[in-house]
């Protein structure tokens, strides 16, 4: 039976009469490429000549197991761009000014210099590029917002030798005036083309907030900084552009042939290659035809468009210099109406073939080149043209174009399948796509690239001289140092596959001296029979073995690297950071009561204890403690794991919030693109209807409440989820009732609430940090659940679940078979005297035994069950009691089922158990 795979997920088989192919992409095995929008009968074999520039039999995407990804370094502080040196060392710039060097041989990263930068409103140290002749001249180029009172960003050149940058070698190539009053858009990416020309992207540097749902074209007196016509659409301004220059040996530059304006600067700055950009954040140059690709991060407007609103992010292609539309057009040259910020009225749109810049803030030519449309564009909702890009917040990025023949002897070069493909990626949506172009460079299709990689906010992507792909992960939170920010290397193996290195450690934090056990035993190799060897690099020390121990004698942050090798020379690398100097606090909760179950109207006593090796004296006011009844039970474990702020009631909602794109614009305590959640909670505290108002804002988006920077809509979010999120945010402003650190609680909230529900006692503490190691948090909790447990909810075992349908619903039970068992984990036996059990005598009967810790562990109770055949299987259930031997402490609980007659299989059915105190 033939199978066709559509949209990398839908399968249609030969059982169908016909299939319409809209556009076929796959991530595993596309096999055949069909023309778009044609219907084929199941017996029809399309003519191979219809396939667009593709070899019919040689188009299979490579097996994903042939890609090995490795985190080379982590814990970076806002990494922005990287430059890969000929020896595979990597220079990384961080926005706040640090320049770091990853030493490929030593597998260590270190800070080699620091620029004095202005790092407000998205500015800072933004770009770095290595000179094509670095082996000879040792030149690196940097672009950054210069610290101090002069509002400029500089493009500068420095010499680098022996892993150090000579700051005295500074050459200023270009100084770009900026404004630092309003946010946003700095861009700042640097890259060289194959012709040795240097490209620099610059953002429009325009007030992005006060746009009243439109484009930034505010021409009122005193509003110059809110008018993008004075920057991106201004031929005599460097901002909102892609500049192209030829660096010269003396530290200056010359203007190459073929830029947008004449070299004499009569009609525009001669460095400009592309204008009409908003925030061309990441760009690349095709190494064969010099086409320029870039991702332009779009606005959030309320202007209706072909798809929802005119708020597109774009992937652009410039085959020659030109004007790419902003702030007059987006996407396929869809125009913005001329908005009058004084009268609040909309006027006509511009003609993309003859755009005119009549703004009083324009100092360049009025008649602009014809606007060029984007190659790919998409908004916040689902895209009909490009459904694979997803929905939500967006930040489009353009990566390299790959050609296999440019890496003739590269060990890790990608297969020919990716030849000529453009890589694009998404900072917020966290995907990478391989875009197929036809022989003329026109868009043909896209498909996911390494969808299992899960890069957290991909920030940069480059191909190294050895063919490997390098990526920077910015990490989870904006404007912050993130533990998941790092340098990633991806290798492709054509024959022998590289091992996948994996590090497991028993502790990451602690006081000096600190002994850490490292294990590589979860490392794997997809090639059967390969015997792996393991080498560890811990500081300057190298050790071998799948398991090693190391004693860290001094405080500090240590990078540990593991290299896993196979007999054919394949290698995989993993890294981890060990932080010595601060011990996580120890938080414990003790009680003389049972710590697994609750019984209505009983008393639960508790005592909370906190110890911290570095803080010594614990401030009781810094300990958080709460006690809540939750009217649910089965989702409790996941809810607890999401309670990062101690609010167990909204823990599940906090997980939902984290799964959306909200964290891209909001942090808990500090203003980012949007306001801090705590500030939102304060503003709306105690105001009736605030939860519904915020929920409506979450769904519909909008602006005006916290400045005018628009919040993107979430139209597909169910209203109940939006309401839960709004209530979670509002709960952050509620005065937390501090539970005493010891006391007694009467368990009354469950009364009349049914079978589900649990009480949760939660305690936490965050220490003060020590010895240069950040503050650490820890918590402890006790969950008291209903003492009635359904047998089918067992956690381990070999019984079958059976469902019997009744007139009033159904009864689910387990079938107790001869020689089988079920178990429940970590049960506190304190004060438990007996277990009541509901069962049905249907079958051969036998013996139920209750054991501790294992199925053959200590016997603490038993119940013989008679053979029988009930008259009515739906209603004929009986309750029995199993007395237990006196037992204390926490144990795994096992129920075993047996009958001496080996031929007897089915013994009885079991419904539930109830623990009695």
C-alpha positions, 0 to 999 in steps of 0.5 A: 500500500502506498503512503503519501505524507503531507505537511510533515504529519498527515498520512494518506494511503492508497485506500483513498480514491485521490489526494490533493497535494498542496505542498509536501514537506517531511522531516524524515523521508519525503521521497517524492516532491509533487507540484502544488495544488494538483489532485492525483488518483491513487493509481496515478504516478506523476511525471517525474519532469514535474518535480521542481529542480529535484532528483526523484530518487535522491531527496530523502532527508537524513535520519535524525540519529545522524545528528549529534548536538552538544552543549559546549558552554552554558550559563551565558549572560545574554549572548548576542552573536558569535564568531567562529575562528579557523581553529574552531575557537568561538568568540561570543559577545554578551549584551552587557559588554563581555567578550568570551572565548570558547577554547575548542581544545581545552573545552573551556570558556573564559572572559577575555575582555569587556567593552564599556557599553550603553546597555539600555533599550535593547542596546549594548555589545551586539555584533562580532565578526571575524575577518576572512583573512584572520589567519593573516591579520588577526582582525575582529570587528565589533558593533556596540552602543558606546558607554557615556553621554554621547549617543552613538554606536560604533563599528570597531576593529581590534587585533586578537592574538593568543586568545587575547584582544589588544584593546590598544589596536582599536580602529573606529570604522563607523560611528552611528548617531542614535537616540536613547530616549525611547525603546527600541530596535538596535539590531547590530548583526555583523557578517562578511560576504564571500566577496570580503564585504562587511555587512552591518544591520541596524534597527530603526531606533524609533519609539516603538510604544506610542504608535496608537495601533499604527506604524511609527509615522508621528510627524507632529512637532516634538515627536521626531523620535517617534517617526520612523520616516526620519530613520529607516525611510531616510536615505541620509540616516544609518538606522533601519538599514543594512550597510555594506562596506569594504574594510581597508587595512588602515582601519578605514573602509571604502564603498563597494560598487553596487550599493543603493546610493551613489558613492558621492553621497548626493542622494543618500549615504553610500554605505546603505545597501538596504533601507526600509527595515524595522529591526533586521536582527539576524542576516546572512549572505548567500556565499555563491550569489551574494543574495542577502537574507534577513529576519525583520522583527515586525510591529504589533498594530491594529491595522487590518490585513490579509491575515489578521493584522498588519503585524508581520515578521518577515524573512527578506531576500535582497538580490540587489540593493533596495527599499524594503517598505517599512514604515509604509508596507509590510509582507507582500507590500500591504500598505499602512494607511496614512495615520494623522496622530493629531486628528486620529484619522486614517488617510490613503495608503502609499503606492509601493511602486512610487513611495514618497517620504514627505515627513518633516523629519526626513533629511534624505530624498523624498522619492524612494525606490520601489518597495520590495515585498518580503519572501516570507511573512507571518503574523501572530495568528496561524498563517494560511500561506506558511502553516508550519511557522505556528502562532503566537509571539514572533521574532524571525531570524535568517541563518546561513545558506548551505552549499555542500561543495563549499566544505569539500573535506569537512568531516561534519558537513551536512548531506547534499539534501540540504544543498542550496537551502536557507536556514531560518529560525524563530527566537520566540517560537523556538523552531528552525526551518530549512527553506528550499529555493528553486534555481532562481532563488524563489521560495519553494517550501520549508520543513522543520530542521532538527525539531528535537533540538529544542533550542531555548530562544535561538539567537545566532546560527553559523556553519563552522569550517568543519561543517558543524552547525553552531548555535547560540541559545539566549535562554528563557528570560529577557535581559537576564543571565540564564542557566539554559543560555549557551553555545551549541554544536551540531555534527552530522555523521554520514557513516559512523554516527557520533556518540551522544554524551550525557552527564549525570551529577549527584550535586551541582551546588555545595560548600568547599571542599565539595565532592561530586560524583559524575556519571556518563552511563546514560551516554549512548551510541546509535551504532550497535556494538560500539564500545565507548570510552570516556574522558573528563576535563575538570578544570586543568585535570583530565580523567577517564572512566564512565564514573568519576569523582572529583573534590573541588577545594575552592569556591568558584564556578567550574566548567566540566566537559565530557568527551565520549569516543567510539572506536571509529573516532566519533566523538560527542561532547557534553558540559555542565557547570559545578558551583562551589561556595554556596550550599542549598538550604535544607528545608524539612517538615516533621509531624507526629501525624500520618504524612500520607493521608487525611481523615476529616475533622482530625488534627495535623501537627507540624514543625518546619525546620530550615538550615543553611550552611552559609547563612547560619542564622535563619531569618524566620521572616524569610521562610515561606509557609502555606497550607491549602486544600486543593479540590483535585488530586490526580494532577497534584504532582505536576501542580507541585512541580510548577509551584515556583512561587509557593502558590500551590493553588495556581501551580497548574496555571503557572505551568500553563502560563510558562507554556505560552509566549508570555515570558518573552515580554514579562518577568516576575519582578522587573519591567521587560518589554511588558510590565512585571507581573508583580506590578500588574498585580499591584495595579489591579489589587482589590478592583472588582472585575479585574480578572475578567478584564485581564483575561479579555486583554490576554485574548484580544491583546492591545495597548495603552495600559502600560504605555503603548507598546502593544501586547499580542493577542492570544485568540485561540486561548480558551476563555477559562484558561485566560481567566485562570492566568489572570487570577494567577497574576492577581494572586501575586499581589495578595498578601501572603498569609504566613503560616506559623513555623510550627502548630496544629491544623484541623482538617475540615475543608474536605468535609462534603467535598467528595472523594477527590482533593488533597491538603498541601503543606508547603515550606520554602527558603531562599538563601542570601548567596555566598562566595560569588554563587547566586542565591539558592532556593529549596522547599519541602512539602507534605501532601495529605490525600484521601485515604480511599484509593482506587486500585486501578491507580496503582503505581507499579504492577501486573494487574489488568484494569477492567471497566464495568458499565452500570446504569448510573455510570461505571466501576473500574477495577483490577482483575486479581490474577494468580501470581500478579501484584500491584504496588503503591509507593511511599506510604506512611504507615504511622497510625495505620491499623488496618486496610478496608478493601472492596472486592468481588468474589468472581473467580477461583478465589485465593489469598491477598497478601500485604507486603512492605517494600517489595512483592516478597517483602515483610508480610504485614497482613493477609486476606483469604478470598472465597471462590464465587460467581456473583449473581449480578456482576454490577452490584455484587461487591463486598467490603473486607478488613485486613488487620496490619501488624504494627508498622511505622515509617514510610514504605512501598506497599505491595498487594500480591494475589495467589492460589495454590492451583497453578491452573487457576488464573482469574481469582477475584476483582478489586475496586478500592482500598481504604486506610483506617487509623 
